[in-house]
Amino acid sequence: MAKDPTTTKKNAKKHEENIGITVKKSEDVAEWYQQVCLRGELAEYAPVKGCMIIKPNGYAIWEGIQKFFDAIIKQHKVKNVYFPLFIPESFFKKEAQHAQGFSPEVAWIANKEDEYDKERLAIRPTSETIMYDAFSRWIRSWRDLPVKINQWCNVVRWETEATKLFLRSREFLWQEGHCAYETKEEAEEETLAYLQEYKRVCEELLAFPVIAGRKTDKEKFAGAVYTTTVEALMPDGKALQCGTSHLLSQGFAKSFGISFLGRNEQQQMPWQISWGISTRLIGATVLMHSDDSGLILPPRVAPVKAMIVPIIFEESKKAVVERCYDVADVLKNAGINVEVDAREEYSSGWKYNQYEMLGVPLRIEIGPKDLEKDQVVLVRRDTRKKDFVKVKDLKESVEKTLEQMHHDLFSKAKKFLDENVVSVKKFDELVKAVEEKKLAKALWCGATECEEKIKDKTAGVNARVLPFEDNKSKPHGECVLCGKDAMNVVVFGRSY
Amino acid sequence: MAKDPTTTKKNAKKHEENIGITVKKSEDVAEWYQQVCLRGELAEYAPVKGCMIIKPNGYAIWEGIQKFFDAIIKQHKVKNVYFPLFIPESFFKKEAQHAQGFSPEVAWIANKEDEYDKERLAIRPTSETIMYDAFSRWIRSWRDLPVKINQWCNVVRWETEATKLFLRSREFLWQEGHCAYETKEEAEEETLAYLQEYKRVCEELLAFPVIAGRKTDKEKFAGAVYTTTVEALMPDGKALQCGTSHLLSQGFAKSFGISFLGRNEQQQMPWQISWGISTRLIGATVLMHSDDSGLILPPRVAPVKAMIVPIIFEESKKAVVERCYDVADVLKNAGINVEVDAREEYSSGWKYNQYEMLGVPLRIEIGPKDLEKDQVVLVRRDTRKKDFVKVKDLKESVEKTLEQMHHDLFSKAKKFLDENVVSVKKFDELVKAVEEKKLAKALWCGATECEEKIKDKTAGVNARVLPFEDNKSKPHGECVLCGKDAMNVVVFGRSY
């Protein structure tokens, strides 16, 4: 007799262990997000407060981001390096703004001070200082420029607010690029070039749109002349900074004594920039696309593109499972990474739920009837749309469906962003927009005082970005708060 | 008039800046090694004592090792993860031997104890404890096994001896693999499997042979039942541990409360192993192959396989440089990474010296006469052998020469190893062999006391490895020190 394991008692029990997400995204994003991360097996809280363990499913996304972005920076002739985790305290003191910005978050190592004339060692929160000390030795002549280096590493910032997996933790993984150029023009051009590449990571790999622009002086990187940013809007109406690129100009060069003999035979200082993205992008991706059944991974970054699940009946089991592995081989040979789950101790229903929770973009179901018809059932994770596909057309169909899914996820996120950035003229409109979980695009006089007042009056609404496309020229109109002549168009919002 | 830049005053001056290695490998290996690393631009000493800065040339080798080995472990179904840098002190205390072995080298973070009920946080020297705490949550049933994870990360061990670039530093990069299995047999099998893969890294990628075997109890990893190792012999007669794999057995499982419901419905403990290689392998590679002109990189790990240098005369400059880029395109399209150095401010002679110092495996010289004859001059870094190769045959010739170079480097290193491991029967022979900068293969009774006495009497000669191939059965003979019945064949030597 045909036995569908989903109906057996043993498997019904197993089925119960397959706990779903217990809150809706629309009701409690924070709790929903945590459950999606935990049950999607991306990460978990570490026994060390404020830290996280990145599990295989989560780390594979980071590997995807690394692979994509590392290839890009190598095209830009950036070389990877590794600098020490430890930074002498005196280095931080050299650039005053930088020191002031980072000191509250720095962790220090203990009991080793004596060896360093009582100098403490910081655990790197970022590597400008230790790298630029090296730059002062490396850069002698214009022939040594540009210097373009990057490192993929861990950094530590002793956050005091509650940890959020990927979004805020005391240690995280990132890349930090550091470049020095002969001219200001090159430095400014490249500040934008790497920001543009971050936009590509978000849009072309992770399938969500971002607003590119500048930060206000208040929000810029400690030690930068200006910071450019790509900001995304999360489903709860909060903005998330997804990548930043800083024009450091010559401030660090001055502090660290970096100079070179120019083409004009004059001693001069290089122009510097730095730029970074982090494991925070994993959090953004999860927040943006996932649903009440769990994780939805955008196909291009998903390590496993499709999970093949046999529908097992005793008499056709052997042939069906064989077909699953044959299909897997065909797809793997075409460079599409797929897996087969032919375990008999779990029902196919349990597996469907499980791989939805884990965010695998496609499911391929194969049962005895499909075998007869030389077809498979192809199910998209995001829409759950089912297609019956002939085995001979499968490779093409999988490729097409994955690409379509990428574009659909992006379009959906783009529509959400477009609908939730609203232009406001008056302060009360700004407040209302943010209350409605939107971003408010407003005119601003350029005074930090107004920016701070807005933040105070709203308990946290801040200037996220001065979008490039809205600030090509000085706007006409009045500051949303003080009514004075406006200098910039700013997107205000709450943020992570 | 034709102008060879090597003869101009400006370039003669440049030429002087191209400082060579000032000591011979045969005369002072330590100083020679340091110069090769520094002038080969692999790494430099950091301003933080005991730490190093890995520069682009050095990091590219690490990327080569990562790429090679990461593909291997993924075939073994190992998944990459990331665990926190910080480990609570109480975790170390759980496994007594482990704690004892690592505590002298642990660095702690300062001023954050209060938050942890006065518990200190260690900066990871290795991650067994924090990972196995997670294993105790992850492993419930035999269905959860095996667990096979790995992380590529930095570790800190507060060494008190003098730093040697790559070979000994307070922070280094490594991978640490950690697996848990249902049975002891699997665990033992896999301990050997990963060691075998380390042998492949050394031999197939880095072109030097190793002796695979077990460590003595005295030299094993703190917390392991036994440690297996691959040991290489360096040109100064010292052994270098290149990779280790540990059978941890059930000790950590017991300490961390890791257990699972077995197939027999009984609660039981998993069998664990861990395994690691580090940036030390870069040091081994440098020491092994390089010569008095600088670095020699084995071709398979060299990031740039060939440097193309135009011989520039004013009237043929354009055509020669064009040909260089054409040749580069042909090779790049064949997947061979090459570069062109067409800078006119440096002479070709200066460039030859420079790329020899940087260890680029092949040099391709192209001058006006070569252009006429549709040929290039192909020069091997190791032998300096010159070949005239027709442009149409270049791709094939480069591929063949690179492979030949790999095999020749390996053969040379293998011959050196074979000639410098000598079998000894008496203690004075052992002393003499080590004085002659060889490794001494001797019989040993198995008593730690004898091992320690040998170390004391020789000021540091230690048991490096019990080679598998010599220890397939109990040897016949007497311990090299005490004369009692021998249990093992041991390779003794000085070590890094």
Interface residues (C-beta under 8 A of the other chain):
Chain A: E44 A46 P47 V48 K49 C51 M52 I53 I54 K55 P56 Y59 A60 W62 E63 K79 N80 V81 Y82 F83 P84 L85 F86 I87 P88 F91 A107 W108 I109 A110 N111 K112 E115 Y116 R120 L121 I123 I130 D133 A134 R143 I149 C153 N154 V156 W158 R170 E171 L173 E345
Chain B: E44 A46 P47 V48 K49 C51 M52 I53 I54 K55 P56 Y59 A60 W62 E63 K79 N80 V81 Y82 F83 P84 L85 F86 I87 P88 F91 A107 W108 I109 A110 N111 K112 E115 Y116 R120 L121 I123 I130 D133 A134 R143 I149 C153 N154 V156 W158 R170 E171 L173 E345
